[in-house]
Amino acid sequence: MANKLVEIIPHNAKRFGEREAYRFCWRKDGEWLSTSWREFSLQVDVAAKALAMLGLIEKDRIAICSPNTPQILITEFGAFKNRISAIPVYSSSSQGQFDFVVENGGASLLFVGDRHQYPLAYNFWKNHPDKIKRIIIFKNDGMELNPDDNVSIFWDDFVRLGMSAPEDVAQEVELRKERALPDDMATLIYTSGTTGEPKGVVITHGNYDACIEKHIKLLHSVNTSDLSLAFLPMSHILEKAWSFFCLTKGVAIAVNYDPRMIQDNIHDVHPNLMCAVPRFWEKVYAGVKEKIAAMGGIQRMMVKRALAVGKKRNLTYVRTARNVPWLLEKEYRFWDRRIFSKLKHAIGIPDPNFFPTAGAPLSDRICEFFRSVGIDIIIGYGLSETTATVTFFPEYDYEIGTVGLPLPGLEVKIDPENDEILVKGPTVTPGYYENPEANAQAFTEDGFFRTGDAGYFTPTGQLVLTERVKDLFKTSNGKYVAPQMMESRLAENKYIDEVAVIGDRRKFVTALVVPNFPQLKRWAEKEGIDTDDSEQLVRNPKAIAFVMSEIEKLQKDVAGYEKIKRICLLPHHFAIMHGEVTNTMKVRRPVVAKRYAREIEWMYSDEYPLK
């Protein structure tokens, strides 16, 4: 067996048969429908034959631009059987982003989710009719194709094509599968690109095989009775690699189609496992803290006591693999029944296993809170170029404030010149697709990948992230500031939704702040401030002063030169379509600095209302 991902679906079909492989629901209030491993394997076989029928050959590439749906997995595994690689494209991509990825990656077949992504593929085909064989649309909810569109078909047509394939096509697919090699490219995933154009990261089958093998050896608590909810986009390397790991382990996946419905779907599904970015847990934490604040005095005292017991039990004893004292365990069980279990039910995870979290910093306070109540958030660190995982919390002796220990078999070291984290090992990409200049910059002479992140190791060997090397800025006073540290800290506050810290070559640090408008408007109504016009509200000096007072609470222990001195409230979120943030919601600082130059200058001017 050359590549695990080529064989894993038919292998598990024999092993699990009619057991659930995945479940899916198209629409709000719809029914979640399960698909067995046996049926899943048949679907992959049909997709593989359909790809061959459409004239694709070994080493071709397809592009998939869709919200999460089982068809993504079916198509990808069908492609792997043909030695074809897949290019995931974020469903929220602009036309320019879509065109760049598809053209640069050389995709000859385009898969799109629904009416929202169809125009992206159609427009590309119109401008490059000789490059695209077909467009396949996953969801047919009554949409009509453009009158001159003679290249697009719906998923049902694609399936019929595979089902009608003659025997020689099926035999050819099997031959291709047998010729598969670990060096074959499985995924061509494009970086979000906080600076410059995106680069195509080559992820080979060997990269995935090594990644899956190492996680199987470490994640002992994952078992076939678990259910993982695919919440992050499957175009995100964390969700993609995690989904492949789950399928290898025989863990069923509930596929979340609309991320806006996560609060409803998590209560329908009750996952034991789910990958998330810190923003998800920040919002959950803010909601919990708001409910605690609304409690009566006695209830708040009970919660405070429960959290103290949970922290002592889970972080002092369980974390260090020590036996929990009998009396402490008894009290913890009491509070678990009275408070913690109710909290887990309210979130939608009554029987949690653990929840991998990465992509940005999560504040220590939030991580400690969830660990104390028995929701094991596993902080990790990785990149597309490392097939997701570089480090993550070990089962025992993890250190809050770190991103855990390096994955066994990876060499991770710190560049003494700039504290950059360097990585080498079998999960690291062989390079960027047809980009020798980027490869020369990305790898050291001895083969270590330059992550672009700065950090250091604790005495126990756990990694601490400090900042993106390119994000570090120096004030005019010569002090270095790490903006992500303050941004993650401010995310704890219920009145703050998004932050971009400013201060490069400035006298002091400022911030562009997107408020949590429902919360800010509740405060404003109590203060007798008009809330009908958001633009007027964010310019109100009392509103600015109030949010600034909330920020002051969060930066009491921060060095003076790092403290945010002034803020500008924005009436809208940072937008992907304007290039202000990446598809993974990382701030593109050069773009933000340019687009909000007027607001930034205002914060440093004599016109600023708060002195």
C-alpha positions, -999 to +999 in steps of 0.1 A: +000+000+000+018+031-013-004+059+000-028+056+030-052+081+015-057+060-016-066+029+003-082+041+035-118+044+023-122+009+008-102-005+038-127+011+062-156+000+041-146-036+046-139-030+083-170-010+093-195-018+065-228-001+074-215+020+102-217+058+098-188+074+078-203+109+076-235+129+080-247+160+064-275+186+063-280+210+035-302+236+051-314+252+083-339+230+101-332+202+077-325+166+085-290+153+091-286+123+069-260+096+075-239+077+049-222+044+057-187+035+050-198+010+023-218+037+005-189+062+009-165+038-007-189+033-037-193+071-040-155+075-042-153+048-068-179+065-090-162+099-087-129+083-096-144+068-128-162+100-136-129+120-135-113+095-158-143+097-182-139+135-184-104+129-198-083+137-168-050+118-166-024+112-139-008+143-125-037+166-136-052+190-111-087+199-102-099+229-082-127+228-056-144+260-044-173+252-021-186+255+014-181+223+034-199+194+018-193+156+016-188+160-022-154+176-014-142+145+003-157+122-023-141+142-051-107+144-034-105+107-027-117+100-062-089+122-075-063+104-054-073+071-070-064+086-103-031+102-091-048+136-095-043+164-070-068+188-057-066+226-052-089+238-025-102+274-029-120+293-002-157+297-010-154+333+000-127+341-025-130+371-048-129+367-086-093+379-086-082+354-059-101+325-076-086+333-110-050+335-096-052+302-078-069+283-107-046+297-133-014+294-113-023+259-102-032+248-137-066+232-128-084+217-158-116+208-140-135+231-116-159+220-088-181+247-071-205+245-043-236+265-053-249+296-070-225+318-050-193+301-064-207+293-098-200+328-112-163+325-102-159+294-123-181+306-152-162+339-155-128+321-154-140+297-182-152+326-203-118+342-201-099+308-205-122+285-225-093+263-237-081+256-201-112+242-185-128+208-195-158+210-172-174+229-143-193+206-118-218+222-094-224+203-062-257+218-051-286+221-075-313+240-057-331+252-088-303+274-101-301+280-138-269+280-158-260+310-179-275+307-215-241+304-232-227+280-206-220+247-224-193+234-200-211+232-167-229+201-153-245+193-119-232+167-094-260+143-104-247+144-140-212+138-128-223+108-108-242+093-137-211+097-159-191+076-134-218+050-130-220+045-168-182+041-172-172+010-191-150-017-176-118-004-193-122+029-175-125+012-141-094-009-149-075+022-159-084+038-125-071+007-107-039+008-126-034+045-117-041+037-081-014+010-081+011+034-096+006+059-068+037+071-050+043+089-017+059+117-037+027+123-056+011+157-049-022+152-031-031+189-023-020+222-038-031+246-011-025+283-016-013+304+014-036+333+025-008+357+018-007+384+045+020+400+023+024+395-014+007+370-037-004+336-025+020+307-030+010+272-039+021+248-011+027+213-024+014+187+001+024+152-010+008+119+000+040+112+019+034+144+039-001+133+048+010+097+056+036+109+080+013+134+096-015+108+101+009+082+114+024+105+141-011+117+153-023+081+156+006+073+179-001+104+201-039+109+202-048+078+222-082+090+233-096+092+198-118+062+190-143+050+165-173+060+187-163+097+185-180+122+161-160+151+147-178+182+134-161+197+103-166+234+112-135+251+097-135+253+059-121+222+042-099+245+023-081+252+056-051+229+061-061+222+098-096+210+088-083+191+058-055+172+076-078+166+106-106+152+084-081+128+068-069+117+102-104+111+115-113+091+084-082+070+088-091+063+124-127+054+114-142+085+132-174+097+116-176+133+104-206+156+106-200+181+078-211+217+086-223+234+054-229+270+067-205+284+093-231+309+103-252+280+115-226+265+138-244+274+170-275+255+158-256+226+142-234+220+172-265+214+193-279+191+167-247+171+163-231+171+198-196+165+186-169+150+208-142+165+185-140+197+165-112+218+151-117+255+157-098+288+156-095+309+187-123+333+177-149+305+182-138+300+218-134+337+224-171+342+215-182+312+236-162+326+265-176+361+262-212+346+262-205+326+293-189+355+311-219+377+303-243+350+318-222+348+349-222+386+353-260+386+351-263+360+380-272+369+415-245+372+441-248+337+456-248+321+421-216+340+412-200+328+444-209+292+435-194+296+400-163+311+414-159+282+438-166+257+411-139+272+388-114+272+416-120+235+422-119+228+385-087+246+381-070+228+410-083+194+399-076+197+362-046+220+360-027+210+392-034+173+394-048+158+361-024+180+340+006+166+358-007+130+358-010+129+396-038+112+415-065+136+425-071+137+462-104+120+471-121+150+487-111+173+457-124+147+432-157+144+451-162+182+452-153+184+415-179+158+406-205+178+425-197+210+406-195+191+374-231+179+379-243+213+391-225+237+368-199+223+343-222+197+327-249+223+322-223+246+306-212+218+282-249+212+273-254+249+267-225+250+243-236+218+225-208+195+236-222+174+265-196+146+261-164+163+250-132+145+241-109+174+230-109+203+206-078+212+185-074+249+183-048+268+162-044+296+136-040+325+160-031+331+197-057+322+223-054+341+256-042+321+286-072+331+306-096+316+281-076+284+277-074+280+315-112+286+319-122+259+295-096+234+308-109+241+343-145+232+334-135+200+316-135+212+280-100+202+268-089+227+243-056+214+227-036+244+216-014+237+186+008+254+160+014+247+124+012+260+088+001+248+054+037+242+047+040+217+076+008+198+068-008+216+098+009+203+130+043+215+142+035+214+179+005+208+202-003+202+238+008+168+251-017+147+271+001+156+303+024+184+315+013+208+288+021+244+297-006+271+292+010+300+274+028+276+251+017+258+219+030+225+232+057+200+222+070+194+186+056+165+168+079+135+171+102+131+141+102+169+134+133+190+140+123+224+153+149+250+162+151+288+167+172+310+144+196+328+167+196+359+144+159+368+146+142+341+168+125+326+138+111+291+142+127+266+117+112+232+109+125+201+091+109+167+088+086+143+067+055+165+071+072+196+056+063+205+021+089+198-006+083+234-018+061+259-035+046+250-068+067+262-097+082+290-076+119+286-073+124+321-060+100+316-031+116+282-023+151+298-022+138+323+004+117+297+024+144+271+031+178+273+048+208+258+032+205+227+054+168+222+045+149+238+073+117+256+065+115+292+076+081+296+093+080+334+095+070+330+132+092+341+161+093+321+193+114+303+220+114+271+239+107+268+276+131+248+298+107+217+293+110+220+255+075+235+249+073+262+222+061+297+229+051+319+200+059+356+203+049+371+169+050+369+132+085+381+123+071+405+097+044+417+121+068+429+148+071+467+146+093+492+163+080+525+178+098+557+172+113+553+206+130+521+195+108+496+214+097+464+197+059+456+200+042+423+192+007+433+180-008+398+181-003+396+218-025+426+225-050+416+198-056+382+213-059+398+248-085+423+237-105+395+221-115+384+256-137+415+260-174+412+251-175+447+236-147+440+211-150+420+179-118+427+159-086+446+165-057+458+144-029+472+166-010+502+150+024+518+159+052+511+135+076+541+138+050+560+158+054+576+192+029+553+208+006+523+201-030+528+189-056+504+176-084+502+150-113+484+169-144+468+154-169+468+183-193+440+191-222+461+180-250+443+198-231+446+231-220+482+225-256+492+215-269+477+247-245+499+267-253+530+246-291+526+251-285+526+289-265+557+285-292+574+264-271+574+233-288+570+199-279+536+184-298+538+150-267+549+131-236+528+137-213+554+120-225+581+144-221+557+174-185+548+167-177+586+165-193+594+198-166+604+223-185+587+251-185+554+232-148+558+224-140+565+260-161+535+272-143+510+249-110+526+258-118+520+295-125+483+287-091+481+270-074+497+300-087+468+322-070+443+299-036+460+297-029+468+334+001+444+334+015+454+300+047+474+296+040+511+291+055+512+256+032+483+246+000+498+259-027+511+235-031+548+241-058+557+216-084+539+195-106+544+165-139+525+164-148+513+130-184+509+118-178+476+100-157+445+101-124+441+082-133+426+048-119+397+029-131+411-004-111+443+002-080+423+012-080+436+047-079+401+062-070+367+048-095+339+043-083+327+077-091+361+092-055+372+097-050+409+094-031+421+063-014+449+081+000+467+050-035+468+034-051+479+067-025+507+072-032+520+037-070+517+036-074+533+071-046+559+067-070+587+075-083+571+107-048+562+118-036+598+113-066+610+133-056+589+163-022+607+163-035+642+157-045+670+180-082+664+169-084+632+189-112+638+214-097+619+244-065+634+258 
